[in-house]
């Protein structure tokens, strides 16, 4: 489990195929940036741009993870060198500063617009329609590993197909300490919907089934 509070911005230094063929996964060698690794052991989990990955090798200031082809197909930002948001797994002794995050990417969104408004920034994202039922005004969503609050949400039927468009306000601190500053219109982002909303939807749908 994670909180969605990014602890450091690291960088993928190399991407190495684990085998031949189009279905092969890759090994990522990652510079941890300012993320302390002294308490990280092999087999521990670290969220990379919101995707939970297992540490398979480490040094004092870097670590490696193996990413399956399935994970590569369902995420963005894990297939090439570049900056990534990092967070170590939550312990029971830590503050829950964001919200409960599983590190399982539910789908990819597309940035509709990203512009400065006063001292802050407004991020508008188009999410797949099937994720829209989990998004609510003042609810939580994870974008590239960052826990954020939804400011508005609407369902749309556009030329590109049905989607759920939601907006987020980013304060200067969030811009400064995450990779979200690099987003542009058309960019893909990893999305994870609120864990509690997922279970509420399941309970409601199950209660409407015959015999329940």
ChimeraX attribute file (.defattr): number of C-alpha atoms within 10 A of each C-alpha:
attribute: neighborCount
match mode: 1-to-1
recipient: residues
	/A:1	17
	/A:2	25
	/A:3	23
	/A:4	30
	/A:5	23
	/A:6	26
	/A:7	17
	/A:8	19
	/A:9	20
	/A:10	24
	/A:11	21
	/A:12	22
	/A:13	15
	/A:14	16
	/A:15	19
	/A:16	13
	/A:17	17
	/A:18	15
	/A:19	10
	/A:20	8
	/A:21	8
	/A:22	8
	/A:23	13
	/A:24	14
	/A:25	21
	/A:26	20
	/A:27	18
	/A:28	23
	/A:29	20
	/A:30	23
	/A:31	22
	/A:32	24
	/A:33	17
	/A:34	12
	/A:35	17
	/A:36	14
	/A:37	15
	/A:38	10
	/A:39	7
	/A:40	16
	/A:41	13
	/A:42	13
	/A:43	12
	/A:44	14
	/A:45	22
	/A:46	23
	/A:47	25
	/A:48	26
	/A:49	31
	/A:50	31
	/A:51	28
	/A:52	25
	/A:53	21
	/A:54	17
	/A:55	17
	/A:56	16
	/A:57	14
	/A:58	19
	/A:59	11
	/A:60	11
	/A:61	15
	/A:62	19
	/A:63	21
	/A:64	23
	/A:65	21
	/A:66	20
	/A:67	22
	/A:68	16
	/A:69	16
	/A:70	11
	/A:71	18
	/A:72	15
	/A:73	11
	/A:74	14
	/A:75	23
	/A:76	22
	/A:77	18
	/A:78	21
	/A:79	20
	/A:80	14
	/A:81	15
	/A:82	14
	/A:83	21
	/A:84	26
	/A:85	26
	/A:86	30
	/A:87	27
	/A:88	25
	/A:89	17
	/A:90	17
	/A:91	10
	/A:92	6
	/A:93	6
	/A:94	8
	/A:95	9
	/A:96	14
	/A:97	11
	/A:98	18
	/A:99	20
	/A:100	17
	/A:101	28
	/A:102	19
	/A:103	26
	/A:104	20
	/A:105	24
	/A:106	16
	/A:107	17
	/A:108	22
	/A:109	26
	/A:110	20
	/A:111	21
	/A:112	18
	/A:113	16
	/A:114	22
	/A:115	13
	/A:116	12
	/A:117	10
	/A:118	7
	/A:119	8
	/A:120	15
	/A:121	18
	/A:122	17
	/A:123	22
	/A:124	23
	/A:125	27
	/A:126	25
	/A:127	25
	/A:128	19
	/A:129	16
	/A:130	11
	/A:131	18
	/A:132	18
	/A:133	13
	/A:134	20
	/A:135	22
	/A:136	18
	/A:137	13
	/A:138	13
	/A:139	16
	/A:140	25
	/A:141	26
	/A:142	27
	/A:143	22
	/A:144	31
	/A:145	33
	/A:146	28
	/A:147	24
	/A:148	21
	/A:149	19
	/A:150	20
	/A:151	17
	/A:152	16
	/A:153	20
	/A:154	14
	/A:155	16
	/A:156	14
	/A:157	10
	/A:158	8
	/A:159	6
	/A:160	7
	/A:161	9
	/A:162	15
	/A:163	20
	/A:164	20
	/A:165	22
	/A:166	23
	/A:167	22
	/A:168	21
	/A:169	19
	/A:170	20
	/A:171	12
	/A:172	13
	/A:173	9
	/A:174	18
	/A:175	14
	/A:176	10
	/A:177	15
	/A:178	23
	/A:179	22
	/A:180	20
	/A:181	14
	/A:182	10
	/A:183	16
	/A:184	15
	/A:185	14
	/A:186	14
	/A:187	15
	/A:188	20
	/A:189	26
	/A:190	24
	/A:191	29
	/A:192	27
	/A:193	24
	/A:194	20
	/A:195	15
	/A:196	14
	/A:197	16
	/A:198	13
	/A:199	12
	/A:200	12
	/A:201	13
	/A:202	11
	/A:203	11
	/A:204	10
	/A:205	10
	/A:206	12
	/A:207	11
	/A:208	9
	/A:209	8
	/A:210	6
	/A:211	6
	/A:212	6
